[in-house]
């Protein structure tokens, strides 16, 4: 969860700032993913991958130029995909706004102790790699964003679950609120090492580990202390970025 109160110890009952700006929530309408019958049991990640394969849409030239082209296409595909299912209803986010970060607007459902994350307009985050020994940032498409959530869940758990999309193609996800206290940077670094990660650049909060099954590397970014919580003696990631890279370890 993206929150600027990194030194606060969170306790139940959870309370958002009711005096905060609720206009954002009032404007966000979204549809759940299609039911199993209409989707033929495909996940949104499956759906976008099939579309990409069918269209032969693979990057050529400069990466971010490709993303600028494919991002609106994938946004539109997801929005049209959910509209084809007559068994789901449009929903409106009516919870207090909790925070806004570089990727999401975050809302709090106090009754369920859940946070609801909505990607910012036309923004699906980024990933990093090394080029000539320097850390380079590259943008993501909706497909890559969904794949990052899958990676987070498979590697460290506690990842948000993508549950639907807005008319404009903004992805909506839910995540359990983690009760605890802020972790320190040294605790986060020790936790990542205990999970088998090694630092690519601690100053850039960038780590990696081996994925021996696929002969690739799993990279982890944005590993800042404010993105982890110490809960019942354990370090829990609440807002990180995970992706796969060709192996170099």
Residue frames relative to the residue before (quaternion, step in Angstrom):
aa qw qx qy qz dx dy dz
X 1.0000 0.0000 0.0000 0.0000 0.00 0.00 0.00
X 0.3431 -0.7623 0.5167 0.1850 3.55 -0.81 1.01
X 0.1961 0.7831 -0.5495 0.2153 3.55 -0.38 1.24
X 0.3894 -0.7484 0.4873 0.2253 3.56 -0.91 0.86
X 0.5751 0.5744 -0.3913 0.4315 3.62 1.23 0.07
X 0.0230 0.8725 -0.4875 0.0253 3.56 0.77 1.07
X 0.6988 0.4508 -0.2843 0.4772 3.61 1.16 -0.31
X 0.5285 0.6540 -0.4012 0.3635 3.58 1.25 0.07
X 0.3234 -0.6960 0.6026 0.2189 3.55 -1.13 0.72
X 0.2634 -0.7937 0.5300 0.1407 3.56 -0.56 1.15
X 0.0014 -0.7852 0.6184 -0.0305 3.55 -0.97 0.93
X 0.4600 -0.6404 0.5323 0.3082 3.53 -1.27 0.44
X 0.5307 -0.1710 -0.8296 -0.0307 1.58 -2.21 1.19
X 0.4837 -0.6638 0.4918 0.2890 3.52 -1.11 0.74
X 0.0206 -0.8029 0.5957 -0.0081 3.55 -1.00 0.80
X 0.2400 -0.7382 0.6141 0.1429 3.52 -0.93 0.96
X 0.5990 -0.5600 0.4320 0.3754 3.53 -1.30 0.23
X 0.2798 -0.8000 0.5090 0.1504 3.58 -0.22 1.28
X 0.6523 0.5075 -0.3224 0.4615 3.58 1.18 -0.39
X 0.4803 0.6909 -0.4198 0.3402 3.56 1.33 -0.06
X 0.6777 -0.4930 0.3676 0.4032 3.52 -1.36 0.11
X 0.1155 -0.8145 0.5675 0.0348 3.60 -0.55 1.17
X 0.4297 0.7281 -0.4570 0.2765 3.61 1.21 -0.06
X 0.5982 0.5682 -0.3626 0.4334 3.57 1.07 -0.70
X 0.6697 0.4999 -0.2991 0.4605 3.59 0.89 -0.95
X 0.6490 0.5396 -0.3246 0.4269 3.56 0.95 -0.85
X 0.7059 0.4782 -0.2609 0.4527 3.57 1.13 -0.62
X 0.6569 0.5475 -0.3139 0.4125 3.60 1.18 -0.40
X 0.0029 0.7578 -0.6493 0.0636 3.52 -0.62 1.27
X 0.0379 0.8191 -0.5698 0.0539 3.58 -0.92 0.83
X 0.2988 -0.7309 0.5845 0.1866 3.54 -1.31 0.38
X 0.4825 -0.6394 0.5071 0.3182 3.59 -1.05 0.72
X 0.6424 -0.4938 0.4051 0.4235 3.54 -1.28 0.29
X 0.6299 -0.5431 0.3770 0.4076 3.62 -1.09 0.51
X 0.5783 -0.5809 0.4444 0.3615 3.54 -1.18 0.60
X 0.7072 -0.4745 0.3161 0.4181 3.57 -1.29 0.34
X 0.6373 0.5368 -0.3311 0.4428 3.58 1.03 -0.77
X 0.7338 0.4291 -0.2448 0.4665 3.58 0.79 -1.01
X 0.7045 0.4418 -0.2683 0.4863 3.59 1.08 -0.64
X 0.3009 -0.7540 0.5072 0.2893 3.56 1.33 -0.36
X 0.6609 -0.5567 0.2631 0.4290 3.52 1.08 0.98
X 0.4412 0.6737 -0.4765 0.3528 3.60 1.18 0.42
X 0.3852 -0.6718 0.5780 0.2574 3.55 -1.10 0.71
X 0.6397 -0.5025 0.3795 0.4407 3.63 -1.18 0.21
X 0.6104 0.5363 -0.3510 0.4654 3.58 1.12 -0.61
X 0.6197 0.5262 -0.3307 0.4794 3.61 1.00 -0.80
X 0.6614 0.5340 -0.3031 0.4307 3.56 0.87 -1.02
X 0.7012 0.4585 -0.2796 0.4690 3.60 0.79 -0.97
X 0.6306 0.5286 -0.3437 0.4526 3.60 0.99 -0.70
X 0.6533 0.5066 -0.3194 0.4631 3.58 0.94 -0.82
X 0.6344 0.5225 -0.3265 0.4669 3.57 1.01 -0.80
X 0.6584 0.5105 -0.3117 0.4569 3.57 0.95 -0.88
X 0.6667 0.4983 -0.3036 0.4637 3.57 0.92 -0.88
X 0.6650 0.5090 -0.3065 0.4524 3.56 0.96 -0.86
X 0.7378 0.4176 -0.2242 0.4807 3.56 1.05 -0.77
X 0.3921 -0.7356 0.4698 0.2906 3.57 1.27 -0.13
X 0.3617 0.7637 -0.4618 0.2697 3.58 1.15 0.63
X 0.2107 0.7596 -0.5819 0.2002 3.53 -0.13 1.30
X 0.5965 -0.6297 0.3575 0.3462 3.57 -1.01 0.76
X 0.0145 0.7450 -0.6669 0.0005 3.51 -1.13 0.79
X 0.7870 0.2797 -0.2034 0.5110 3.57 -1.03 0.68
X 0.8044 -0.2735 0.2115 0.4830 3.55 -1.23 -0.51
X 0.5568 -0.6817 0.3626 0.3063 3.57 -0.76 1.15
X 0.7235 0.4555 -0.2792 0.4372 3.60 0.63 -1.04
X 0.5772 0.5544 -0.3828 0.4615 3.60 1.16 -0.43
X 0.6290 0.5193 -0.3227 0.4801 3.57 1.06 -0.77
X 0.6578 0.5090 -0.3126 0.4589 3.58 0.93 -0.90
X 0.6191 0.5445 -0.3436 0.4497 3.60 1.00 -0.77
X 0.6824 0.4773 -0.2814 0.4767 3.58 1.10 -0.67
X 0.7545 0.4233 -0.2259 0.4477 3.58 0.82 -0.99
X 0.5671 0.6386 -0.3840 0.3509 3.60 1.08 -0.66
X 0.7079 0.4256 -0.3023 0.4759 3.68 0.73 -0.83
X 0.5959 0.5572 -0.3660 0.4477 3.60 1.13 -0.56
X 0.6933 0.4637 -0.2786 0.4761 3.59 0.87 -0.93
X 0.5955 0.5523 -0.3609 0.4584 3.60 1.05 -0.69
X 0.6896 0.4800 -0.2794 0.4647 3.57 0.84 -0.99
X 0.6314 0.5411 -0.3371 0.4414 3.58 1.00 -0.76
X 0.6643 0.4952 -0.3113 0.4654 3.58 0.90 -0.86
X 0.6582 0.5153 -0.3146 0.4497 3.59 0.92 -0.91
X 0.6793 0.4728 -0.2885 0.4815 3.61 0.96 -0.84
X 0.6095 0.5751 -0.3462 0.4218 3.57 1.06 -0.75
X 0.7012 0.4526 -0.2894 0.4688 3.61 0.83 -0.89
X 0.6328 0.5534 -0.3350 0.4257 3.60 1.09 -0.66
X 0.6148 0.5738 -0.3451 0.4168 3.59 1.17 -0.47
X 0.6392 0.5149 -0.3281 0.4675 3.59 1.24 -0.34
X 0.2529 -0.7965 0.5301 0.1437 3.64 -0.56 1.10
X 0.6206 0.5925 -0.3212 0.4008 3.57 1.27 -0.14
X 0.6813 0.4169 -0.2946 0.5247 3.60 1.26 0.06
X 0.2952 -0.7549 0.5640 0.1579 3.55 -1.20 0.56
X 0.5410 -0.6035 0.4751 0.3426 3.54 -1.17 0.60
X 0.1723 -0.7857 0.5903 0.0667 3.56 -1.04 0.84
X 0.2389 -0.7492 0.5969 0.1591 3.54 -1.28 0.40
X 0.3928 -0.6976 0.5481 0.2421 3.53 -0.99 0.88
X 0.0244 -0.8304 0.5545 -0.0497 3.55 -0.59 1.18
X 0.4885 0.6667 -0.4258 0.3683 3.57 1.22 0.42
X 0.6212 -0.5543 0.3916 0.3918 3.60 -1.17 0.45
X 0.4686 -0.6517 0.5227 0.2872 3.53 -1.10 0.76
X 0.2470 -0.8022 0.5338 0.1029 3.56 -0.79 1.08
X 0.7922 -0.1509 0.1545 0.5707 3.58 0.91 -0.89
X 0.1463 -0.7454 0.6331 0.1490 3.53 -1.38 0.06
X 0.1097 -0.8014 0.5872 0.0321 3.54 -0.85 1.04
X 0.7680 -0.3699 0.2664 0.4498 3.53 -1.25 -0.43
X 0.7601 0.3354 -0.1894 0.5233 3.59 1.24 -0.39
X 0.8339 0.2046 -0.0289 0.5117 3.58 0.96 -0.88
X 0.2799 -0.6041 0.6906 0.2824 3.40 -1.55 0.13
X 0.1830 -0.8121 0.5510 0.0581 3.59 -0.87 0.97
X 0.1001 -0.7844 0.6118 0.0171 3.56 -0.93 1.01
X 0.3083 -0.7617 0.5496 0.1508 3.56 -1.21 0.57
X 0.1563 -0.7394 0.6507 0.0743 3.53 -0.91 1.05
X 0.2603 -0.8188 0.4935 0.1349 3.55 -0.01 1.33
X 0.6287 0.5765 -0.3464 0.3903 3.59 0.98 -0.78
X 0.7690 0.3026 -0.1650 0.5384 3.59 1.10 -0.68
X 0.3534 -0.7295 0.4924 0.3172 3.59 1.30 -0.16
X 0.4362 0.6625 -0.4704 0.3867 3.55 0.96 1.00
X 0.2219 -0.7025 0.6438 0.2068 3.51 -1.30 0.40
X 0.2190 -0.7471 0.6160 0.1203 3.54 -1.16 0.72
X 0.1316 -0.7979 0.5870 0.0376 3.55 -0.70 1.12
X 0.0664 -0.7703 0.6338 0.0212 3.56 -1.01 0.89
X 0.4419 -0.6984 0.4864 0.2834 3.57 -0.68 1.04
X 0.5384 -0.6094 0.4738 0.3380 3.56 -1.13 0.65
X 0.6591 -0.5230 0.3436 0.4171 3.62 -1.12 0.52
X 0.8621 -0.0101 -0.0430 0.5048 3.54 -0.88 1.10
X 0.6120 0.5230 -0.3526 0.4771 3.60 1.13 0.62
X 0.0318 0.8043 -0.5906 0.0574 3.56 -0.76 1.07
X 0.6731 -0.5426 0.2806 0.4168 3.52 1.11 0.78
X 0.3314 -0.7332 0.5619 0.1917 3.52 -1.29 -0.31
X 0.2279 -0.7259 0.6208 0.1889 3.53 -1.36 0.03
X 0.3394 -0.7528 0.5397 0.1639 3.56 -1.31 0.24
X 0.0209 0.7704 -0.6371 -0.0052 3.54 -1.25 0.46
X 0.4915 -0.6530 0.4897 0.3035 3.56 -1.31 0.22
X 0.0119 0.7712 -0.6360 0.0263 3.53 -1.01 0.88
X 0.8215 -0.0807 -0.0121 0.5644 3.55 -0.50 1.23
X 0.7189 -0.4744 0.2346 0.4507 3.52 1.05 0.88
X 0.6545 0.4874 -0.3135 0.4856 3.58 1.27 0.02
X 0.4846 -0.6552 0.4981 0.2960 3.56 -1.13 0.70
X 0.0980 -0.7982 0.5944 0.0046 3.56 -0.77 1.13
X 0.2899 -0.7615 0.5622 0.1414 3.56 -0.98 0.89
X 0.0185 -0.7938 0.6078 -0.0117 3.60 -0.99 0.85
X 0.4779 -0.7034 0.4571 0.2606 3.57 -0.99 0.82
X 0.3675 -0.7294 0.5457 0.1874 3.55 -1.32 0.47
X 0.3544 -0.6709 0.6043 0.2431 3.52 -1.36 0.38
X 0.6994 -0.4358 0.3227 0.4657 3.64 -1.21 0.06
X 0.6230 0.5357 -0.3493 0.4504 3.61 0.97 -0.78
X 0.6855 0.4796 -0.2873 0.4665 3.58 0.89 -0.91
X 0.6057 0.5497 -0.3477 0.4582 3.58 1.07 -0.70
X 0.6754 0.4807 -0.2920 0.4770 3.59 0.89 -0.91
X 0.6397 0.5149 -0.3231 0.4704 3.58 1.05 -0.72
X 0.6075 0.5459 -0.3487 0.4598 3.59 1.10 -0.64
X 0.6393 0.5093 -0.3318 0.4710 3.61 0.99 -0.76
X 0.6252 0.5299 -0.3301 0.4684 3.56 1.04 -0.80
X 0.6618 0.5119 -0.3049 0.4551 3.57 0.95 -0.87
X 0.6315 0.5324 -0.3262 0.4598 3.56 0.95 -0.87
X 0.6816 0.4970 -0.2943 0.4491 3.57 0.85 -0.99
X 0.7041 0.4760 -0.2781 0.4476 3.59 0.88 -0.90
X 0.7255 0.4467 -0.2469 0.4617 3.60 1.06 -0.70
X 0.8472 0.1186 -0.0076 0.5178 3.59 0.76 -1.06
X 0.4365 -0.7120 0.4559 0.3078 3.61 1.21 -0.21
X 0.7623 0.4054 -0.2849 0.4163 3.56 -1.40 -0.05
X 0.3672 0.7412 -0.4933 0.2693 3.61 1.13 0.44
X 0.5669 -0.5535 0.4660 0.3938 3.60 -1.19 0.41
X 0.3094 -0.7200 0.5877 0.2014 3.56 -1.23 0.53
X 0.3538 -0.7249 0.5506 0.2147 3.58 -0.69 1.08
X 0.1135 -0.8456 0.5216 0.0077 3.58 -0.63 1.13
X 0.8108 -0.1248 0.0936 0.5642 3.60 1.19 -0.26
X 0.3534 -0.7268 0.5605 0.1808 3.51 -1.35 -0.16
X 0.4549 -0.6702 0.5118 0.2863 3.58 -1.16 0.58
X 0.7045 -0.4396 0.3395 0.4418 3.56 -1.30 0.10
X 0.7105 0.4472 -0.2461 0.4844 3.57 1.14 -0.67
X 0.5845 -0.6146 0.3630 0.3858 3.58 1.27 0.10
X 0.4209 0.6677 -0.4979 0.3593 3.61 1.15 0.47
X 0.3535 -0.7638 0.5043 0.1931 3.59 -0.72 1.05
X 0.2243 -0.7678 0.5936 0.0883 3.54 -0.96 1.03
X 0.0262 0.7976 -0.6011 0.0429 3.58 -0.89 0.94
X 0.2486 -0.7496 0.5933 0.1557 3.55 -1.26 0.42
X 0.0247 -0.7881 0.6143 -0.0301 3.53 -1.17 0.67
X 0.4923 -0.6559 0.4830 0.3069 3.57 -0.99 0.79
X 0.4459 -0.6587 0.5373 0.2805 3.55 -1.01 0.85
X 0.2509 -0.7744 0.5655 0.1328 3.58 -0.88 0.93
X 0.2835 -0.7567 0.5692 0.1520 3.55 -0.67 1.12
X 0.4144 0.7028 -0.5041 0.2832 3.57 -0.85 0.91
X 0.5065 -0.6043 0.5027 0.3544 3.54 -1.25 -0.52
X 0.6438 -0.5331 0.3803 0.3959 3.54 -1.24 0.42
X 0.3690 -0.7044 0.5624 0.2265 3.56 -1.04 0.81
X 0.4257 -0.6679 0.5358 0.2927 3.56 -1.18 0.49
X 0.6466 -0.5277 0.3722 0.4061 3.57 -1.22 0.38
X 0.6440 0.5148 -0.3290 0.4604 3.59 1.00 -0.74
X 0.6362 0.5124 -0.3293 0.4735 3.60 1.07 -0.69
X 0.6369 0.5214 -0.3259 0.4651 3.59 1.00 -0.79
X 0.6693 0.4998 -0.3038 0.4581 3.59 0.86 -0.93
X 0.6499 0.5055 -0.3134 0.4731 3.58 0.99 -0.83
X 0.6281 0.5394 -0.3245 0.4574 3.59 1.02 -0.80
X 0.6760 0.4924 -0.3016 0.4578 3.60 0.86 -0.95
X 0.6409 0.5066 -0.3317 0.4718 3.59 0.99 -0.75
X 0.6511 0.5165 -0.3197 0.4550 3.59 1.01 -0.75
X 0.6730 0.4654 -0.2776 0.5034 3.58 1.26 -0.48
X 0.6286 -0.5881 0.3195 0.3961 3.58 1.26 0.23
X 0.5080 0.6403 -0.4305 0.3829 3.60 1.23 0.22
X 0.1494 -0.7475 0.6353 0.1240 3.53 -1.24 0.51
X 0.5467 -0.6523 0.4210 0.3136 3.55 -1.06 0.76
X 0.2804 -0.6904 0.6421 0.1800 3.53 -1.09 0.87
X 0.7434 -0.1806 0.1414 0.6284 3.53 1.05 -0.94
X 0.3019 -0.7724 0.5299 0.1772 3.59 -0.31 1.23
X 0.6380 0.5390 -0.3357 0.4356 3.60 1.02 -0.70
X 0.7147 0.3776 -0.2355 0.5396 3.59 1.24 -0.49
X 0.4265 -0.7342 0.4325 0.3033 3.59 1.36 0.18
X 0.4723 0.6763 -0.4028 0.3966 3.55 1.13 0.81
X 0.0033 -0.8079 0.5841 -0.0785 3.57 -0.78 1.16
X 0.0672 -0.7913 0.6042 0.0653 3.58 -1.27 0.24
X 0.0625 -0.7641 0.6398 0.0536 3.53 -1.35 0.35
X 0.5947 -0.5870 0.4151 0.3598 3.57 -1.27 0.25
X 0.1386 -0.7028 0.6867 0.1241 3.49 -1.31 0.59
X 0.1841 -0.8541 0.4776 0.0922 3.54 0.31 1.30
X 0.5881 0.5949 -0.3733 0.4011 3.60 1.11 -0.58
X 0.7986 0.2724 -0.1217 0.5227 3.57 0.98 -0.88
X 0.4112 -0.7242 0.4565 0.3131 3.58 1.31 0.18
X 0.5348 0.5787 -0.4227 0.4476 3.54 0.96 0.96
X 0.4128 -0.6527 0.5538 0.3113 3.52 -1.35 -0.14
X 0.2795 -0.6987 0.6279 0.1988 3.52 -1.24 0.57
X 0.1377 -0.7977 0.5854 0.0449 3.55 -0.66 1.14
X 0.1362 -0.7774 0.6122 0.0485 3.53 -1.13 0.77
X 0.0567 -0.8205 0.5687 -0.0053 3.54 -0.78 1.05
X 0.7822 0.3239 -0.2689 0.4593 3.52 -1.39 0.26
X 0.3054 0.7764 -0.4929 0.2469 3.56 1.13 0.73
X 0.1743 0.7937 -0.5503 0.1917 3.56 0.66 1.18
X 0.6410 -0.5494 0.3618 0.3954 3.58 -1.16 0.50
X 0.6616 0.5211 -0.3303 0.4261 3.62 0.99 -0.71
X 0.6590 0.4972 -0.3082 0.4728 3.59 1.27 -0.18
X 0.6804 0.3845 -0.2813 0.5569 3.57 1.31 0.35
X 0.1742 -0.7647 0.6136 0.0918 3.55 -1.20 0.65
X 0.3167 -0.7078 0.5969 0.2060 3.53 -1.14 0.71
X 0.0540 0.8171 -0.5625 0.1143 3.55 -0.36 1.29
X 0.8380 -0.0867 0.0055 0.5388 3.56 -0.66 1.17
X 0.7427 -0.4336 0.2159 0.4624 3.55 0.95 0.92
X 0.6782 0.4579 -0.2871 0.4979 3.58 1.27 -0.06
X 0.3995 -0.6841 0.5550 0.2539 3.57 -1.18 0.64
X 0.0676 -0.8077 0.5855 -0.0123 3.57 -0.76 1.08
X 0.3368 -0.7313 0.5509 0.2198 3.63 -0.76 0.97
X 0.1091 -0.8172 0.5639 0.0491 3.59 -0.86 0.91
X 0.8048 0.0319 -0.0394 0.5914 3.61 1.19 -0.19
X 0.2705 0.7570 -0.5412 0.2469 3.58 0.08 1.31
X 0.3333 -0.7144 0.5756 0.2173 3.55 -1.35 0.10
X 0.0412 -0.8024 0.5946 -0.0311 3.57 -0.77 1.07
X 0.1289 0.7809 -0.6039 0.0948 3.59 -0.98 0.84
X 0.4591 -0.6708 0.5173 0.2676 3.55 -1.35 0.30
X 0.0662 -0.7762 0.6263 0.0298 3.56 -1.17 0.72
X 0.5965 -0.5238 0.4462 0.4132 3.56 -1.23 0.36
X 0.5402 -0.6836 0.3911 0.2963 3.56 -0.89 0.98
X 0.0242 0.7755 -0.6309 0.0025 3.53 -1.19 0.72
X 0.4557 0.6947 -0.4381 0.3433 3.56 1.31 0.05
